[in-house]
Amino acid sequence: MNLKKQLITLWVLLGTTLAGSAQQALKEGTVEYKLTYSNLPEQLKQVQSTLPSKVTLYFKNNQFKTEMLMAQGEMNMLFDEEKKEMVMLMDMMGQKMKIKITEAQLKEKQKSSFEKQGIKNIEVKTTKEIKTIAGYACTKHIVNYEMDGKKESTYCYVTDKLPSSSMLTDNPIYADIKGFMMEYSTSQQGMTITMVAELVRAEKVSDNEFTVPDGYKEIDPEMLNGR
């Protein structure tokens, strides 16, 4: 897989693995996440210093946006919970690309990814451990599963005080966890990314954040599969 396709895979992973369904308390605002990486492929290691160190999530009226800035460009993902549609906008290396994908297509991508990785027998354990993250009390969940016949484990901390979109849970490992993820690790193609919410802002969000700007060329959703 070339560097451009590896970056697209990484950006999709970052932009869509954020949260499950939640009881809404704060209905409008932003969340800033800090990112750390491990087990990156060799090509991505060479550009690790240019990878995003932060993801910003905007939410308002059942609409969501993830925003990532990096040296190679910018990627935004727009989620419309009512339409069950995601639009990925990439302004990368001088090219502006747009990919539209439905919830059904996204779920099919999840299924295909898990089948390729041999992931099955997912079990979620809700613990009594509480951790305060960005001012929110979060409950720890431990997820045990098998990957290619080997037992694996990961974790996440969630709160029920922030809203979410069902399309944001790109990683089926976390699909049955109810709550907005404030800290978690996620893996794909051997690389692991840990995301921790550092700041939650209760603030007005412009409707323009959820609109598609002019100048983006629509491309085939199969690019999400690295094709």
Steps between C-alpha positions, in 0.01 A plus 500: 500500500651837402535796737193682367274198556653439843420860594140460380465181707644677804272802458190285469601315817552826687185666376245230559585314819372737764179401674187292535149618584466726804247679716530864410581753769724743313332549161740731320874556518844357422734232635877503448692170504873442538644220282794265554620227262672163522592219258478725195596350161848599386375755246287674763789493749697709254234773516386448861599853602255635242203286608217669688543534876145622553146425380217747556139379508213747444139408580162670462143393417584136411785615278865427569835595354851372566788725398865405460791717390837364398798598286370308197163675512167505676218252539147566621225244546137606511239271656126550464319279750158551339615425145736224622764636267867587533698735276879491515684809374872473429716798405824308464816571302324756283196285424149556634300177512153416629367154587137434592419181685178371652469333838443165325823541300690595815373194687598280207850649516513414871394141434755457224778645715422265788481196274843585357645537851331183628327684786216319681355407841481858627411531871450830681548534876375816673713573806436714808809708429425870452748747353450873453596607148464861384264561791272200435468189716568206269442128549766252390404216266729207419455324167633147451505338155684256277713601203634225276449253784686709760335662800519880501374773731440875482316761702309827486358763735155638420252759624125525439504881515593570137301432180615281215426348162464127444725542195790616714563150632711371211665233714250219575704402807332794673161475328311365804638758743248771585665834556725764350863389492735734683805272498569187298743313279420368156701289257495434128752332271735458796518866603350625827369846578408621848265796530433695820257791531683799642237772474121521467351836408131585542475757222298603195598320180432661163280311253776562244714239677267230365480615137718381210709784350533545125797367308504136610503222240287197589685168484407132541437378860712193416800719579410436863609142442835613362407413141 
